């Protein structure tokens, strides 16, 4: 028995567009988890979730690979920029971050520890997405 697979003309030349895609999906999930660990101070932005769901959308509609990958690259970059902006915002004095936490009704007795954890989770999320930036 022989199985013959024919690909659409030019499709193989576009393969580099998908190189590393599975790894990016895994790393996006790790960034999502890190940001959500900082709840209720912050949460994963819609941009990150949108990028993270690209694989699911491709599973359901593989015929839309070209616009999906273009969209993925756009929202991925925007998600990285959002995380960087959050880190810049949190890089101010701890008292400013602590005030934000109090506004989110965090326990004031554990604020110093929570500020450190919040900053750590933001850094972890950024490391996850920046390392594989398209």
DRENBA-468777 format. One record per atom (N, C-alpha, C, O): atom name; y, z, x. Coordinates in Angstrom, 3 decimals. Layout:
DRENBA-468777
site|yy|zz|xx
CA|Y|Z|X
...
This chain:
DRENBA-468777
site|yy|zz|xx
N|-1.170|0.000|0.850
CA|0.000|0.000|0.000
C|1.239|0.000|0.901
O|1.302|0.708|1.905
N|2.195|-0.795|0.518
CA|3.466|-0.860|1.236
C|4.605|-0.551|0.277
O|4.601|-0.945|-0.889
N|5.543|0.144|0.799
CA|6.757|0.411|0.030
C|7.901|-0.211|0.813
O|8.052|0.012|2.014
N|8.677|-0.975|0.124
CA|9.805|-1.637|0.770
C|11.102|-1.120|0.147
O|11.284|-1.144|-1.070
N|11.982|-0.661|1.005
CA|13.265|-0.150|0.541
C|14.342|-1.131|0.970
O|14.454|-1.486|2.144
N|15.119|-1.555|0.009
CA|16.232|-2.444|0.309
C|17.529|-1.707|0.005
O|17.698|-1.082|-1.041
N|18.414|-1.809|0.951
CA|19.708|-1.170|0.771
C|20.756|-2.233|0.485
O|20.651|-3.388|0.900
N|21.755|-1.794|-0.230
CA|22.871|-2.670|-0.525
C|23.546|-3.078|0.785
O|23.670|-2.268|1.705
N|23.978|-4.331|0.863
CA|24.645|-4.855|2.051
C|25.802|-3.948|2.469
O|26.648|-3.610|1.641
N|25.850|-3.557|3.725
CA|26.952|-2.752|4.243
C|26.815|-1.259|4.027
O|27.621|-0.486|4.545
N|25.815|-0.837|3.274
CA|25.663|0.582|2.969
C|25.325|1.407|4.207
O|25.835|2.515|4.378
N|24.480|0.876|5.054
CA|24.080|1.599|6.256
C|25.267|1.827|7.189
O|25.316|2.838|7.889
N|26.208|0.912|7.206
CA|27.389|1.048|8.063
C|28.268|2.216|7.619
O|29.068|2.720|8.407
N|28.130|2.645|6.381
CA|28.950|3.739|5.856
C|28.281|5.105|6.027
O|28.828|6.121|5.599
N|27.127|5.132|6.635
CA|26.387|6.381|6.793
C|27.184|7.474|7.496
O|27.059|8.638|7.113
N|28.002|7.159|8.513
CA|28.760|8.224|9.184
C|29.648|9.047|8.233
O|29.993|10.187|8.541
N|30.008|8.479|7.102
CA|30.822|9.223|6.134
C|30.092|10.459|5.621
O|30.722|11.437|5.221
N|28.765|10.412|5.635
CA|27.973|11.529|5.126
C|27.417|12.419|6.233
O|26.829|13.462|5.945
N|27.593|12.028|7.492
CA|27.104|12.862|8.594
C|27.753|14.238|8.519
O|28.975|14.353|8.420
N|26.943|15.261|8.566
CA|27.434|16.633|8.529
C|27.763|17.156|7.145
O|28.188|18.303|7.006
N|27.578|16.345|6.126
CA|27.963|16.739|4.773
C|27.192|17.981|4.308
O|27.790|18.903|3.753
N|25.894|18.012|4.526
CA|25.088|19.162|4.080
C|25.552|20.447|4.771
O|25.614|21.504|4.144
N|25.874|20.352|6.050
CA|26.375|21.516|6.771
C|27.709|21.998|6.223
O|27.952|23.201|6.128
N|28.567|21.057|5.866
CA|29.867|21.421|5.284
C|29.669|22.150|3.954
O|30.386|23.103|3.650
N|28.703|21.701|3.176
CA|28.432|22.363|1.898
C|28.002|23.815|2.131
O|28.437|24.719|1.417
N|27.155|24.029|3.124
CA|26.694|25.382|3.446
C|27.860|26.249|3.907
O|27.970|27.410|3.514
N|28.724|25.687|4.737
CA|29.845|26.447|5.272
C|30.892|26.723|4.194
O|31.539|27.771|4.212
N|31.059|25.801|3.269
CA|31.975|26.059|2.152
C|31.481|27.233|1.326
O|32.271|28.066|0.882
N|30.177|27.297|1.124
CA|29.606|28.409|0.366
C|29.851|29.737|1.087
O|30.140|30.751|0.451
N|29.735|29.722|2.415
CA|29.984|30.939|3.187
C|31.456|31.349|3.080
O|31.759|32.537|2.965
N|32.362|30.386|3.116
CA|33.792|30.688|2.959
C|34.057|31.242|1.561
O|34.819|32.196|1.400
N|33.436|30.649|0.566
CA|33.558|31.110|-0.825
C|33.119|32.574|-0.931
O|33.809|33.398|-1.531
N|31.972|32.879|-0.345
CA|31.458|34.252|-0.395
C|32.391|35.229|0.318
O|32.612|36.342|-0.161
N|32.939|34.812|1.465
CA|33.851|35.689|2.206
C|35.111|35.967|1.398
O|35.565|37.109|1.335
N|35.677|34.945|0.785
CA|36.890|35.147|-0.010
C|36.612|36.020|-1.230
O|37.414|36.887|-1.576
N|35.495|35.792|-1.867
CA|35.173|36.571|-3.050
C|34.864|38.031|-2.709
O|34.965|38.908|-3.566
N|34.487|38.284|-1.457
CA|34.256|39.665|-1.026
C|35.573|40.443|-0.983
O|35.567|41.674|-0.991
N|36.690|39.734|-0.938
CA|38.010|40.377|-0.898
C|38.582|40.587|-2.302
O|39.738|40.989|-2.436
N|37.807|40.327|-3.333
CA|38.269|40.525|-4.706
C|38.604|41.990|-4.930
O|37.875|42.829|-4.402
N|39.601|42.357|-5.636
CA|40.491|41.561|-6.485
C|41.779|41.109|-5.789
O|42.693|40.603|-6.440
N|41.850|41.289|-4.474
CA|43.055|40.894|-3.749
C|43.196|39.387|-3.722
O|44.290|38.857|-3.919
N|42.120|38.711|-3.483
CA|42.121|37.248|-3.501
C|40.787|36.770|-4.021
O|39.859|37.556|-4.210
N|40.704|35.521|-4.243
CA|39.516|34.889|-4.800
C|39.480|33.472|-4.274
O|40.506|32.960|-3.825
N|38.348|32.834|-4.315
CA|38.252|31.454|-3.848
C|39.154|30.551|-4.676
O|39.120|30.590|-5.906
N|39.962|29.739|-4.002
CA|40.853|28.847|-4.747
C|40.057|27.719|-5.405
O|38.958|27.377|-4.969
N|40.627|27.160|-6.444
CA|39.978|26.051|-7.140
C|39.684|24.887|-6.197
O|38.681|24.194|-6.364
N|40.544|24.670|-5.218
CA|40.338|23.582|-4.257
C|39.029|23.771|-3.501
O|38.273|22.817|-3.319
N|38.760|24.984|-3.065
CA|37.537|25.250|-2.333
C|36.324|25.065|-3.240
O|35.311|24.503|-2.825
N|36.431|25.531|-4.456
CA|35.328|25.387|-5.415
C|35.092|23.914|-5.727
O|33.949|23.465|-5.811
N|36.177|23.169|-5.896
CA|36.077|21.729|-6.152
C|35.337|21.040|-5.005
O|34.426|20.246|-5.241
N|35.725|21.343|-3.766
CA|35.062|20.743|-2.605
C|33.592|21.160|-2.559
O|32.717|20.349|-2.258
N|33.335|22.419|-2.855
CA|31.982|22.955|-2.805
C|31.061|22.287|-3.834
O|29.852|22.200|-3.619
N|31.621|21.826|-4.930
CA|30.819|21.222|-5.995
C|30.587|19.726|-5.806
O|29.948|19.090|-6.644
N|31.096|19.162|-4.721
CA|30.927|17.735|-4.469
C|29.456|17.346|-4.428
O|29.061|16.333|-5.005
N|28.656|18.139|-3.754
CA|27.223|17.842|-3.668
C|26.567|17.786|-5.035
O|25.739|16.915|-5.298
N|26.939|18.720|-5.908
CA|26.388|18.717|-7.268
C|26.794|17.449|-8.013
O|25.973|16.806|-8.667
N|28.086|17.099|-7.900
CA|28.549|15.893|-8.599
C|27.839|14.649|-8.080
O|27.525|13.749|-8.858
N|27.583|14.588|-6.776
CA|26.876|13.439|-6.209
C|25.426|13.396|-6.676
O|24.857|12.320|-6.856
N|24.840|14.556|-6.866
CA|23.461|14.602|-7.370
C|23.382|13.985|-8.767
O|22.445|13.249|-9.077
N|24.368|14.289|-9.598
CA|24.369|13.776|-10.968
C|24.830|12.331|-11.058
O|24.382|11.586|-11.930
N|25.736|11.926|-10.148
CA|26.297|10.571|-10.210
C|26.392|9.969|-8.807
O|27.492|9.822|-8.274
N|25.251|9.620|-8.206
CA|25.279|9.073|-6.842
C|26.039|7.752|-6.743
O|26.475|7.366|-5.659
N|26.193|7.081|-7.838
CA|26.931|5.813|-7.812
C|28.416|6.022|-7.504
O|29.116|5.072|-7.153
N|28.887|7.237|-7.630
CA|30.293|7.536|-7.370
C|30.541|8.102|-5.984
O|31.519|8.820|-5.779
N|29.677|7.794|-5.031
CA|29.774|8.394|-3.703
C|31.102|8.085|-3.012
O|31.679|8.973|-2.384
N|31.585|6.890|-3.106
CA|32.806|6.525|-2.376
C|34.018|7.348|-2.835
O|34.679|7.957|-1.995
N|34.331|7.387|-4.133
CA|35.480|8.209|-4.544
C|35.224|9.711|-4.370
O|36.160|10.467|-4.108
N|33.984|10.145|-4.510
CA|33.679|11.571|-4.344
C|33.916|12.022|-2.904
O|34.489|13.086|-2.667
N|33.480|11.218|-1.959
CA|33.661|11.593|-0.550
C|35.149|11.572|-0.193
O|35.618|12.439|0.544
N|35.885|10.601|-0.703
CA|37.334|10.554|-0.459
C|38.011|11.791|-1.061
O|38.877|12.402|-0.436
N|37.605|12.146|-2.274
CA|38.150|13.328|-2.936
C|37.773|14.591|-2.156
O|38.597|15.487|-1.973
N|36.531|14.649|-1.704
CA|36.060|15.800|-0.930
C|36.934|16.021|0.299
O|37.369|17.143|0.562
N|37.189|14.960|1.048
CA|37.985|15.097|2.266
C|39.386|15.603|1.948
O|39.955|16.386|2.708
N|39.933|15.161|0.842
CA|41.272|15.590|0.435
C|41.293|17.074|0.060
O|42.120|17.830|0.569
N|40.389|17.489|-0.825
CA|40.411|18.885|-1.276
C|39.925|19.844|-0.192
O|40.339|21.002|-0.155
N|39.058|19.369|0.677
CA|38.600|20.201|1.789
C|39.788|20.569|2.667
O|39.977|21.736|3.009
N|40.586|19.573|3.028
CA|41.775|19.822|3.865
C|42.752|20.750|3.145
O|43.342|21.630|3.771
N|42.925|20.565|1.851
CA|43.831|21.428|1.089
C|43.304|22.864|1.030
O|44.088|23.810|1.095
N|41.995|23.032|0.909
CA|41.399|24.375|0.881
C|41.611|25.077|2.220
O|41.924|26.267|2.253
N|41.443|24.351|3.316
CA|41.677|24.930|4.637
C|43.136|25.367|4.745
O|43.423|26.458|5.236
N|44.048|24.525|4.291
CA|45.475|24.864|4.338
C|45.777|26.098|3.489
O|46.598|26.929|3.877
N|45.124|26.225|2.337
CA|45.327|27.390|1.470
C|44.879|28.663|2.180
O|45.581|29.674|2.153
N|43.713|28.610|2.813
CA|43.206|29.786|3.526
C|44.147|30.151|4.677
O|44.435|31.327|4.898
N|44.622|29.140|5.407
CA|45.562|29.401|6.499
C|46.844|30.054|5.969
O|47.384|30.965|6.596
N|47.321|29.592|4.826
CA|48.526|30.183|4.229
C|48.284|31.637|3.841
O|49.167|32.478|4.011
N|47.103|31.938|3.324
CA|46.777|33.318|2.965
C|46.730|34.205|4.209
O|47.164|35.356|4.170
N|46.209|33.674|5.298
CA|46.161|34.444|6.547
C|47.573|34.703|7.058
O|47.883|35.806|7.509
N|48.427|33.686|6.987
CA|49.818|33.874|7.411
C|50.499|34.938|6.553
O|51.234|35.783|7.063
N|50.247|34.887|5.252
CA|50.827|35.880|4.353
C|50.323|37.280|4.680
O|51.077|38.250|4.606
N|49.050|37.383|5.040
CA|48.456|38.693|5.344
C|48.755|39.154|6.760
O|48.434|40.287|7.121
N|49.366|38.293|7.570
CA|49.630|38.680|8.958
C|50.885|39.533|9.089
O|51.213|40.009|10.176
N|51.579|39.719|7.981
CA|52.751|40.583|8.000
C|52.333|42.037|8.155
O|51.164|42.331|8.402
N|53.276|42.930|8.012
CA|52.954|44.359|8.144
C|51.876|44.790|7.145
O|51.834|44.331|6.003
N|51.016|45.681|7.614
CA|49.937|46.178|6.751
C|50.477|46.796|5.470
O|49.810|46.771|4.436
N|51.683|47.352|5.535
CA|52.238|47.972|4.329
C|52.476|46.926|3.235
O|52.340|47.231|2.050
N|52.834|45.687|3.628
CA|53.017|44.624|2.630
C|51.685|44.250|1.988
O|51.593|44.054|0.776
N|50.658|44.156|2.829
CA|49.321|43.841|2.313
C|48.836|44.991|1.437
O|48.240|44.767|0.384
N|49.094|46.220|1.876
CA|48.685|47.398|1.104
C|49.366|47.406|-0.261
O|48.748|47.766|-1.263
N|50.630|47.012|-0.305
CA|51.349|46.959|-1.582
C|50.704|45.938|-2.513
O|50.580|46.170|-3.716
N|50.300|44.823|-1.953
CA|49.609|43.803|-2.759
C|48.293|44.358|-3.303
O|47.911|44.078|-4.439
N|47.620|45.136|-2.489
CA|46.359|45.736|-2.912
C|46.589|46.769|-4.012
O|45.820|46.850|-4.970
N|47.645|47.549|-3.869
CA|47.951|48.534|-4.918
C|48.250|47.828|-6.232
O|47.876|48.300|-7.306
N|48.932|46.687|-6.131
CA|49.227|45.907|-7.338
C|47.940|45.415|-7.994
O|47.888|45.201|-9.205
N|46.897|45.237|-7.171
CA|45.593|44.818|-7.695
C|44.739|46.020|-8.081
O|43.551|45.891|-8.376
N|45.381|47.209|-8.069
CA|44.749|48.456|-8.501
C|43.589|48.884|-7.606
O|42.569|49.380|-8.083
N|43.766|48.682|-6.291
CA|42.796|49.183|-5.325
C|43.010|50.680|-5.147
O|44.109|51.187|-5.373
N|41.983|51.368|-4.752
CA|42.057|52.797|-4.480
C|43.037|53.050|-3.333
O|42.776|52.597|-2.219
N|44.146|53.748|-3.554
CA|45.139|53.952|-2.489
C|44.605|54.766|-1.325
O|45.170|54.706|-0.233
N|43.538|55.522|-1.521
CA|42.979|56.334|-0.440
C|42.209|55.506|0.588
O|41.986|55.959|1.711
N|41.809|54.309|0.209
CA|41.049|53.480|1.142
C|41.833|52.230|1.547
O|41.247|51.250|2.007
N|43.136|52.263|1.378
CA|43.959|51.082|1.611
C|43.861|50.570|3.046
O|43.724|49.364|3.249
N|43.925|51.435|4.033
CA|43.885|50.980|5.427
C|42.593|50.238|5.724
O|42.605|49.183|6.359
N|41.500|50.784|5.270
CA|40.209|50.144|5.474
C|40.132|48.831|4.686
O|39.598|47.839|5.182
N|40.659|48.826|3.477
CA|40.642|47.630|2.645
C|41.521|46.526|3.231
O|41.163|45.351|3.155
N|42.665|46.887|3.812
CA|43.537|45.898|4.450
C|42.778|45.223|5.590
O|42.811|44.000|5.726
N|42.105|46.012|6.393
CA|41.332|45.465|7.510
C|40.221|44.550|7.009
O|39.997|43.478|7.571
N|39.525|44.969|5.953
CA|38.454|44.156|5.387
C|39.004|42.857|4.805
O|38.418|41.792|4.996
N|40.118|42.943|4.104
CA|40.755|41.768|3.519
C|41.090|40.743|4.604
O|40.788|39.557|4.467
N|41.712|41.211|5.672
CA|42.077|40.305|6.769
C|40.827|39.720|7.421
O|40.805|38.545|7.788
N|39.806|40.525|7.562
CA|38.553|40.062|8.149
C|37.913|38.981|7.289
O|37.421|37.985|7.820
N|37.910|39.159|5.970
CA|37.307|38.171|5.077
C|38.081|36.849|5.104
O|37.482|35.774|5.058
N|39.401|36.932|5.178
CA|40.204|35.707|5.289
C|39.876|34.968|6.582
O|39.699|33.750|6.575
N|39.796|35.691|7.672
CA|39.459|35.068|8.957
C|38.067|34.449|8.918
O|37.858|33.345|9.420
N|37.119|35.162|8.321
CA|35.755|34.645|8.222
C|35.723|33.344|7.425
O|35.036|32.394|7.802
N|36.467|33.307|6.328
CA|36.510|32.093|5.504
C|37.109|30.939|6.296
O|36.601|29.818|6.237
N|38.174|31.199|7.029
CA|38.819|30.141|7.806
C|37.895|29.620|8.899
O|37.820|28.412|9.124
N|37.202|30.509|9.569
CA|36.266|30.091|10.616
C|35.201|29.174|10.022
O|34.820|28.178|10.637
N|34.729|29.507|8.844
CA|33.694|28.692|8.213
C|34.173|27.269|7.932
O|33.464|26.305|8.222
N|35.357|27.138|7.377
CA|35.804|25.797|6.984
C|36.463|25.026|8.119
O|36.388|23.798|8.144
N|37.102|25.708|9.053
CA|37.781|24.999|10.127
C|36.832|24.395|11.120
O|37.124|23.340|11.683
N|35.723|25.016|11.351
CA|34.795|24.547|12.368
C|34.268|23.151|12.056
O|33.959|22.391|12.975
N|34.162|22.804|10.792
CA|33.623|21.498|10.397
C|34.650|20.648|9.694
O|34.284|19.792|8.888
N|35.894|20.848|9.962
CA|36.942|20.092|9.262
C|36.735|18.595|9.439
O|36.580|18.116|10.562
N|36.732|17.843|8.317
CA|36.512|16.398|8.418
C|37.644|15.696|9.121
O|37.607|14.477|9.285
